[in-house]
Amino acid sequence: EKERKKKQGKNDTDTDEDEIIQVRIKWDSGRPRDEDRNDERRNGEDEQAEAFRSEGNEYLQADEPEMAATCYLKAIDISERRGTDTPQTLAKLHSNLAAAYMKMKKFEDAAEHSEKASTLDPKWPKP
């Protein structure tokens, strides 16, 4: 290395631009990039929203509509905040929430979410 620098007219204390680049590459390669972190967070939120939806379905089948509604609301919140779910996915969540509200005899809330499902997906079969 000393010989290479000597040939290039540099002394031992001069920092070679190539060395800086190599150090930076090594340092960067060990760190997750911002886009990687964002992907990981999105994937985690996807899993979380799906877990809430699934849990809501279980509560609805077990005739626990209050717990089902809570789960569906959390899934909707995550999905809407991310903005990456399809309208059909959100329509399904709103429809499930409407079903939970129907079981609780909260008819106005049920109608609101049923309408939201139809707005998101006009072909949605459950008005």
C-alpha positions as a Markdown table, in Angstrom:
| # | Residue | x | y | z |
|---|---|---|---|---|
| 1 | Glu | 0.0 | 0.0 | 0.0 |
| 2 | Lys | 2.9 | 2.3 | 0.9 |
| 3 | Glu | 4.5 | 1.6 | -2.4 |
| 4 | Arg | 1.3 | 2.3 | -4.4 |
| 5 | Lys | 0.9 | 5.6 | -2.6 |
| 6 | Lys | 4.6 | 6.5 | -3.2 |
| 7 | Lys | 4.2 | 5.8 | -6.9 |
| 8 | Gln | 1.1 | 8.1 | -7.0 |
| 9 | Gly | 3.1 | 10.8 | -5.2 |
| 10 | Lys | 1.2 | 10.5 | -1.9 |
| 11 | Asn | 2.6 | 10.0 | 1.5 |
| 12 | Asp | 1.3 | 7.6 | 4.3 |
| 13 | Thr | -1.0 | 10.2 | 5.8 |
| 14 | Asp | -2.8 | 11.0 | 2.6 |
| 15 | Thr | -6.2 | 9.3 | 2.5 |
| 16 | Asp | -6.9 | 7.7 | -0.8 |
| 17 | Glu | -10.3 | 8.3 | -2.3 |
| 18 | Asp | -10.6 | 4.6 | -3.1 |
| 19 | Glu | -10.0 | 3.8 | 0.5 |
| 20 | Ile | -12.8 | 6.1 | 1.6 |
| 21 | Ile | -15.2 | 4.6 | -0.8 |
| 22 | Gln | -14.3 | 1.1 | 0.4 |
| 23 | Val | -14.8 | 2.0 | 4.0 |
| 24 | Arg | -18.1 | 3.6 | 3.2 |
| 25 | Ile | -19.2 | 0.5 | 1.3 |
| 26 | Lys | -18.3 | -1.8 | 4.2 |
| 27 | Trp | -20.1 | 0.5 | 6.6 |
| 28 | Asp | -23.2 | 0.9 | 4.5 |
| 29 | Ser | -23.5 | -2.8 | 3.7 |
| 30 | Gly | -23.9 | -3.7 | 7.3 |
| 31 | Arg | -26.8 | -1.2 | 7.9 |
| 32 | Pro | -30.4 | -1.5 | 6.7 |
| 33 | Arg | -31.2 | 1.2 | 4.2 |
| 34 | Asp | -34.2 | 3.4 | 4.8 |
| 35 | Glu | -36.2 | 1.7 | 2.1 |
| 36 | Asp | -35.4 | -1.7 | 3.7 |
| 37 | Arg | -36.7 | -0.4 | 7.1 |
| 38 | Asn | -39.8 | 0.9 | 5.4 |
| 39 | Asp | -40.4 | -2.5 | 3.7 |
| 40 | Glu | -40.0 | -4.3 | 7.0 |
| 41 | Arg | -42.4 | -1.9 | 8.7 |
| 42 | Arg | -45.0 | -2.3 | 5.9 |
| 43 | Asn | -44.7 | -6.1 | 6.0 |
| 44 | Gly | -45.1 | -6.0 | 9.8 |
| 45 | Glu | -48.2 | -3.8 | 9.4 |
| 46 | Asp | -49.6 | -6.1 | 6.7 |
| 47 | Glu | -49.2 | -9.0 | 9.1 |
| 48 | Gln | -50.7 | -7.0 | 11.9 |
| 49 | Ala | -53.8 | -5.9 | 9.9 |
| 50 | Glu | -54.3 | -9.5 | 8.7 |
| 51 | Ala | -54.1 | -10.8 | 12.3 |
| 52 | Phe | -56.7 | -8.2 | 13.4 |
| 53 | Arg | -59.0 | -9.2 | 10.5 |
| 54 | Ser | -58.6 | -12.9 | 11.3 |
| 55 | Glu | -59.2 | -12.4 | 15.0 |
| 56 | Gly | -62.2 | -10.3 | 14.2 |
| 57 | Asn | -63.6 | -13.1 | 12.1 |
| 58 | Glu | -63.1 | -15.5 | 15.0 |
| 59 | Tyr | -64.8 | -13.2 | 17.5 |
| 60 | Leu | -67.7 | -12.7 | 15.1 |
| 61 | Gln | -68.2 | -16.5 | 14.7 |
| 62 | Ala | -68.0 | -16.8 | 18.5 |
| 63 | Asp | -70.8 | -14.3 | 18.8 |
| 64 | Glu | -68.6 | -11.7 | 20.4 |
| 65 | Pro | -69.4 | -8.7 | 18.1 |
| 66 | Glu | -67.9 | -6.0 | 20.3 |
| 67 | Met | -64.5 | -7.7 | 20.2 |
| 68 | Ala | -64.9 | -8.3 | 16.5 |
| 69 | Ala | -65.7 | -4.7 | 15.9 |
| 70 | Thr | -62.6 | -3.6 | 17.8 |
| 71 | Cys | -60.4 | -5.9 | 15.7 |
| 72 | Tyr | -62.0 | -4.8 | 12.4 |
| 73 | Leu | -61.5 | -1.1 | 13.4 |
| 74 | Lys | -57.8 | -1.7 | 14.1 |
| 75 | Ala | -57.4 | -3.5 | 10.8 |
| 76 | Ile | -59.1 | -0.7 | 8.9 |
| 77 | Asp | -57.0 | 1.9 | 10.7 |
| 78 | Ile | -53.8 | 0.2 | 9.7 |
| 79 | Ser | -55.0 | -0.4 | 6.1 |
| 80 | Glu | -56.1 | 3.1 | 5.6 |
| 81 | Arg | -53.0 | 4.6 | 7.1 |
| 82 | Arg | -50.8 | 2.6 | 4.9 |
| 83 | Gly | -52.9 | 3.2 | 1.8 |
| 84 | Thr | -51.6 | 0.1 | 0.0 |
| 85 | Asp | -54.6 | -2.3 | 0.3 |
| 86 | Thr | -57.0 | -2.7 | -2.6 |
| 87 | Pro | -60.4 | -1.2 | -2.4 |
| 88 | Gln | -61.8 | -4.8 | -2.3 |
| 89 | Thr | -59.8 | -5.6 | 0.8 |
| 90 | Leu | -61.0 | -2.4 | 2.6 |
| 91 | Ala | -64.6 | -3.1 | 1.4 |
| 92 | Lys | -64.4 | -6.6 | 3.0 |
| 93 | Leu | -63.2 | -5.1 | 6.3 |
| 94 | His | -66.0 | -2.5 | 6.3 |
| 95 | Ser | -68.5 | -5.2 | 5.5 |
| 96 | Asn | -67.3 | -7.4 | 8.3 |
| 97 | Leu | -67.5 | -4.4 | 10.6 |
| 98 | Ala | -71.1 | -3.7 | 9.5 |
| 99 | Ala | -71.9 | -7.3 | 10.3 |
| 100 | Ala | -70.5 | -6.9 | 13.8 |
| 101 | Tyr | -72.5 | -3.7 | 14.3 |
| 102 | Met | -75.7 | -5.5 | 13.1 |
| 103 | Lys | -75.2 | -8.1 | 15.8 |
| 104 | Met | -74.8 | -5.4 | 18.3 |
| 105 | Lys | -78.0 | -3.8 | 17.0 |
| 106 | Lys | -76.1 | -0.6 | 16.1 |
| 107 | Phe | -77.9 | -0.2 | 12.8 |
| 108 | Glu | -76.8 | 3.3 | 11.9 |
| 109 | Asp | -73.1 | 2.3 | 12.3 |
| 110 | Ala | -73.8 | -0.9 | 10.3 |
| 111 | Ala | -75.4 | 1.1 | 7.5 |
| 112 | Glu | -72.5 | 3.6 | 7.4 |
| 113 | His | -69.9 | 0.8 | 7.0 |
| 114 | Ser | -72.0 | -1.1 | 4.6 |
| 115 | Glu | -72.3 | 2.0 | 2.5 |
| 116 | Lys | -68.5 | 2.5 | 2.8 |
| 117 | Ala | -68.0 | -1.1 | 1.5 |
| 118 | Ser | -70.2 | -0.4 | -1.5 |
| 119 | Thr | -68.5 | 2.9 | -2.2 |
| 120 | Leu | -65.0 | 1.2 | -2.1 |
| 121 | Asp | -66.2 | -1.7 | -4.3 |
| 122 | Pro | -69.4 | -1.1 | -6.2 |
| 123 | Lys | -69.5 | -4.8 | -7.1 |
| 124 | Trp | -69.5 | -5.8 | -3.4 |
| 125 | Pro | -72.3 | -8.3 | -3.1 |
| 126 | Lys | -73.2 | -7.6 | 0.6 |
| 127 | Pro | -74.9 | -4.2 | 0.9 |
